Amino acid sequence: MSKVLTDQIEKRTGGTAIDLPATGKWPAASIADDAITADKILADSITTAKILDNNVTLAKLSDGTQGGTIYYGASGAPTELAAGTSGQFLQTTGASADPAWATVSSSGFNSVQIFTASGTWTRPTDITKVIVEVQGGGAGGGQATGASYYQGGSAGGYAKKFIDVSSISTSPIVIGVGGAGSTVNGTAGADGGDSSWTDGTNTVTGVKGVGQYGNYATALGGLATGGDINIQGGAGRGSSTSGGHSMLGVGGFNGWTGENAVQPGTGYGSGGGGAYGVNGAAGAGGIVIVWEFK
């Protein structure tokens, strides 16, 4: 085979000469960016072994779209994933699936609904769990005929429960009223009312406080059922004490004509104060609080 030996090639009409590489390889500086096109490359002629490490620069890669990401598709060929939207993150979808942009889902506490009157709780969009607090209504205080006979009303029970509501759309809410104080000498105050949450699976109830009358009698507080935590309401007591305390309220002081004034229950679910010589005081109504979480 004949050979032509030369160290440099120059255009006949003049111009920049190209020095031939002594190693038989063209120097990278001699190749313009984007100059090697597919029709200039023999099939299977460029193998991995012929490309030195760190010699394919970013400038030699084909242009893509701003924000896009390169990944390997099912065929093993590199593929560009178009840019996602602001705030998304790149998420793997498994060993045999393409990656994808995903939106960070918000979670945790979102909102609260408070019921001081009976009604219906309706699940907001995206809410999956709730913590329900149910407080029964407190009883009213009694009215005595003697200094040792007047009793404060007892407090309603309190329950607290965590509930998965992802399959629940609504829940009836019942709010127990506060019992009225006695207006008749020698009688107990009126009982409070039960408060409850019911969803078809769970029933959470704060049982009412009760009124009482008698010589140094004690009115036991209402119970609570269905909660993860169930707390009995405070007892209503006679003489110079007060109505029962609840988890969410303080019982009213007992009163005596010419001495301290009788006081109603404060907050929610507490008992009203009993009285000697005047009317008993009212108990505080119940409440249901629904803490909502995504």
HURAFEN-V371877 format. One record per residue. N is the residue number from 1. OMEGA is omega in radians with two decimals (NA if undefined). NEAR is the number of other C-alpha atoms within 10 Angstrom. D_FIRST is the distance of its C-alpha to the first C-alpha in Angstrom with 2 decimals. Layout:
N&OMEGA&NEAR&D_FIRST ; N&OMEGA&NEAR&D_FIRST
This chain:
1&3.11&2&0.00 ; 2&3.13&4&3.82 ; 3&2.99&5&6.52 ; 4&-3.08&4&10.14 ; 5&3.11&6&12.64 ; 6&3.12&8&16.13 ; 7&-3.04&9&19.22 ; 8&3.06&10&20.95 ; 9&3.13&11&20.84 ; 10&3.10&11&23.96 ; 11&-3.08&9&25.25 ; 12&-3.12&6&25.61 ; 13&-3.14&5&29.32 ; 14&-3.12&7&29.77 ; 15&-3.09&8&30.44 ; 16&3.10&8&29.63 ; 17&3.08&10&26.38 ; 18&3.08&13&24.41 ; 19&3.11&14&23.36 ; 20&-3.10&15&20.19 ; 21&3.12&11&21.14 ; 22&-3.09&8&20.30 ; 23&-3.09&7&20.38 ; 24&3.14&7&17.90 ; 25&3.11&9&21.04 ; 26&3.08&13&22.89 ; 27&-3.10&11&26.42 ; 28&-3.11&10&29.26 ; 29&-3.12&7&30.81 ; 30&-3.12&10&27.97 ; 31&-3.14&10&28.75 ; 32&3.07&9&31.91 ; 33&3.12&12&34.55 ; 34&-3.08&10&34.30 ; 35&-3.13&9&30.92 ; 36&3.12&11&28.99 ; 37&-3.05&7&30.13 ; 38&-3.09&8&29.59 ; 39&3.10&7&27.35 ; 40&-3.06&8&24.89 ; 41&3.06&10&24.38 ; 42&3.13&8&22.43 ; 43&3.09&8&24.82 ; 44&-3.09&6&25.28 ; 45&3.11&8&22.56 ; 46&3.14&10&25.16 ; 47&3.14&7&26.84 ; 48&-3.10&8&29.75 ; 49&-3.10&7&27.74 ; 50&3.12&9&25.58 ; 51&3.13&10&28.76 ; 52&3.08&8&30.58 ; 53&3.08&8&34.31 ; 54&-3.14&6&36.40 ; 55&3.04&9&33.50 ; 56&-3.08&11&34.62 ; 57&3.10&8&37.42 ; 58&-3.12&8&40.30 ; 59&-3.12&9&38.87 ; 60&3.11&13&35.78 ; 61&3.09&10&38.07 ; 62&-3.14&7&39.27 ; 63&3.05&8&42.75 ; 64&3.13&12&45.74 ; 65&-3.12&10&49.48 ; 66&3.14&8&51.76 ; 67&3.12&11&53.62 ; 68&-3.12&13&51.22 ; 69&-3.14&16&50.01 ; 70&3.05&12&46.78 ; 71&3.13&14&47.23 ; 72&-3.13&14&45.45 ; 73&-3.08&15&46.67 ; 74&-3.13&11&47.14 ; 75&-3.08&7&43.49 ; 76&3.13&8&42.36 ; 77&3.09&9&40.95 ; 78&-3.07&11&42.31 ; 79&3.11&15&45.13 ; 80&3.01&14&47.36 ; 81&-3.11&19&51.12 ; 82&-3.11&15&52.95 ; 83&3.05&15&55.47 ; 84&3.11&16&58.90 ; 85&-3.09&11&62.22 ; 86&3.11&7&63.79 ; 87&3.11&9&65.28 ; 88&3.07&14&63.24 ; 89&3.14&13&61.23 ; 90&-3.02&13&58.03 ; 91&2.99&12&59.14 ; 92&3.13&13&57.26 ; 93&3.08&11&58.35 ; 94&-3.06&8&57.06 ; 95&-3.09&7&53.94 ; 96&-3.12&9&53.13 ; 97&-3.13&11&54.09 ; 98&3.02&15&52.93 ; 99&-3.10&17&54.62 ; 100&3.01&17&57.13 ; 101&-3.12&17&59.29 ; 102&3.13&14&62.88 ; 103&3.11&14&66.17 ; 104&3.13&9&68.23 ; 105&3.12&7&71.41 ; 106&-3.13&10&74.57 ; 107&-3.14&11&76.95 ; 108&-3.10&11&80.15 ; 109&-3.10&13&83.51 ; 110&-3.01&14&83.68 ; 111&3.13&13&87.28 ; 112&3.02&13&90.89 ; 113&-3.08&12&93.64 ; 114&-3.13&13&97.29 ; 115&3.01&17&100.11 ; 116&3.01&17&103.74 ; 117&-3.11&16&104.87 ; 118&-3.12&16&103.97 ; 119&-3.13&12&100.99 ; 120&3.02&14&97.55 ; 121&3.09&18&94.40 ; 122&-3.06&12&91.31 ; 123&3.06&18&87.89 ; 124&3.10&14&85.72 ; 125&3.09&9&82.12 ; 126&3.09&13&79.73 ; 127&-3.11&18&82.65 ; 128&-3.08&18&82.17 ; 129&3.08&21&84.71 ; 130&2.88&23&88.11 ; 131&-3.07&17&90.64 ; 132&3.01&24&94.12 ; 133&-3.10&23&97.30 ; 134&-3.14&36&100.55 ; 135&3.09&39&103.92 ; 136&-3.14&41&107.19 ; 137&3.14&38&110.15 ; 138&-3.13&50&112.94 ; 139&3.07&46&116.62 ; 140&-3.14&41&119.46 ; 141&3.13&51&122.16 ; 142&3.11&39&125.60 ; 143&-2.96&34&129.01 ; 144&3.01&29&131.63 ; 145&3.14&17&135.39 ; 146&-3.03&15&135.44 ; 147&-3.10&15&133.55 ; 148&-2.99&16&131.75 ; 149&-3.06&24&130.84 ; 150&-3.08&38&128.18 ; 151&2.97&41&124.57 ; 152&3.08&49&121.27 ; 153&3.11&52&118.91 ; 154&-3.12&43&115.97 ; 155&3.07&49&112.31 ; 156&3.11&47&109.81 ; 157&-3.08&32&107.04 ; 158&3.09&33&103.43 ; 159&3.12&27&100.23 ; 160&-3.07&24&96.57 ; 161&3.01&18&93.66 ; 162&-3.05&15&89.87 ; 163&2.99&18&88.85 ; 164&-3.07&12&85.56 ; 165&-3.09&18&86.25 ; 166&3.12&14&82.84 ; 167&-3.13&9&84.55 ; 168&3.13&15&87.84 ; 169&-3.13&12&88.53 ; 170&3.06&15&92.16 ; 171&3.05&19&94.95 ; 172&3.13&14&98.69 ; 173&3.06&21&100.19 ; 174&3.13&24&103.90 ; 175&3.11&25&105.56 ; 176&3.12&32&108.81 ; 177&2.96&26&111.59 ; 178&-3.13&33&113.60 ; 179&3.11&32&117.08 ; 180&3.05&27&120.08 ; 181&-3.13&30&122.63 ; 182&3.06&25&126.04 ; 183&-3.13&17&128.67 ; 184&-3.11&15&131.43 ; 185&3.10&18&133.27 ; 186&3.12&18&132.74 ; 187&3.11&22&129.48 ; 188&3.00&30&125.82 ; 189&-3.12&35&123.07 ; 190&3.05&25&120.85 ; 191&2.98&30&117.75 ; 192&3.12&34&114.33 ; 193&3.09&27&111.71 ; 194&2.99&29&108.65 ; 195&-3.10&32&105.20 ; 196&2.94&29&102.18 ; 197&3.12&24&98.54 ; 198&-3.13&17&97.72 ; 199&-3.11&16&94.32 ; 200&3.07&10&94.82 ; 201&-3.09&7&93.46 ; 202&2.98&13&94.97 ; 203&-3.10&14&98.52 ; 204&-2.99&24&99.23 ; 205&2.92&28&102.89 ; 206&-3.04&36&104.98 ; 207&-3.05&31&108.52 ; 208&2.90&35&111.39 ; 209&-3.09&41&113.78 ; 210&3.05&32&117.44 ; 211&-3.09&37&120.79 ; 212&3.08&29&123.62 ; 213&3.10&25&127.30 ; 214&-3.10&20&129.61 ; 215&-3.10&15&131.12 ; 216&-3.13&15&128.15 ; 217&3.09&17&125.91 ; 218&3.08&19&122.11 ; 219&-3.12&28&119.81 ; 220&-3.12&21&116.59 ; 221&3.12&30&113.33 ; 222&3.10&32&111.19 ; 223&3.04&22&108.43 ; 224&-3.11&27&104.77 ; 225&3.03&20&102.64 ; 226&-3.12&18&99.06 ; 227&2.93&21&97.38 ; 228&3.02&12&95.07 ; 229&3.11&13&97.84 ; 230&-3.06&19&101.46 ; 231&3.12&20&104.17 ; 232&3.10&23&107.87 ; 233&3.13&33&109.73 ; 234&-3.12&28&112.26 ; 235&2.99&28&115.90 ; 236&-3.04&37&118.64 ; 237&-3.09&29&121.58 ; 238&3.11&30&125.20 ; 239&-2.97&22&127.49 ; 240&3.10&19&125.88 ; 241&-3.03&18&122.21 ; 242&2.99&31&119.87 ; 243&-3.10&40&117.83 ; 244&3.07&38&114.80 ; 245&3.03&28&111.50 ; 246&3.07&34&108.33 ; 247&-3.06&20&104.68 ; 248&3.14&19&104.49 ; 249&-3.11&22&108.03 ; 250&-3.13&24&111.17 ; 251&3.13&36&114.55 ; 252&3.12&32&117.40 ; 253&2.98&25&120.38 ; 254&-3.09&32&123.64 ; 255&-3.12&29&126.52 ; 256&-3.12&21&130.26 ; 257&3.13&12&132.77 ; 258&3.12&8&133.63 ; 259&-3.13&8&130.80 ; 260&-3.13&12&127.01 ; 261&3.10&15&125.74 ; 262&-3.06&24&123.97 ; 263&3.06&24&120.20 ; 264&3.03&31&117.75 ; 265&3.13&35&114.52 ; 266&-3.12&21&111.58 ; 267&-3.10&18&107.88 ; 268&3.00&29&107.22 ; 269&-3.12&46&109.04 ; 270&-3.11&46&111.68 ; 271&3.07&52&115.38 ; 272&-3.14&44&118.16 ; 273&3.03&40&121.00 ; 274&-3.03&43&124.34 ; 275&3.02&37&127.62 ; 276&3.11&27&131.32 ; 277&3.09&17&133.54 ; 278&3.13&20&130.77 ; 279&3.02&24&128.03 ; 280&-3.10&36&124.98 ; 281&-3.09&34&121.60 ; 282&2.98&35&118.65 ; 283&3.14&44&115.60 ; 284&3.12&35&112.09 ; 285&-3.13&32&109.98 ; 286&-3.13&37&106.77 ; 287&2.98&29&103.16 ; 288&-3.14&29&99.77 ; 289&-3.11&18&96.65 ; 290&3.09&21&93.20 ; 291&-2.96&17&90.26 ; 292&-3.06&22&87.09 ; 293&3.04&20&83.55 ; 294&NA&17&80.12
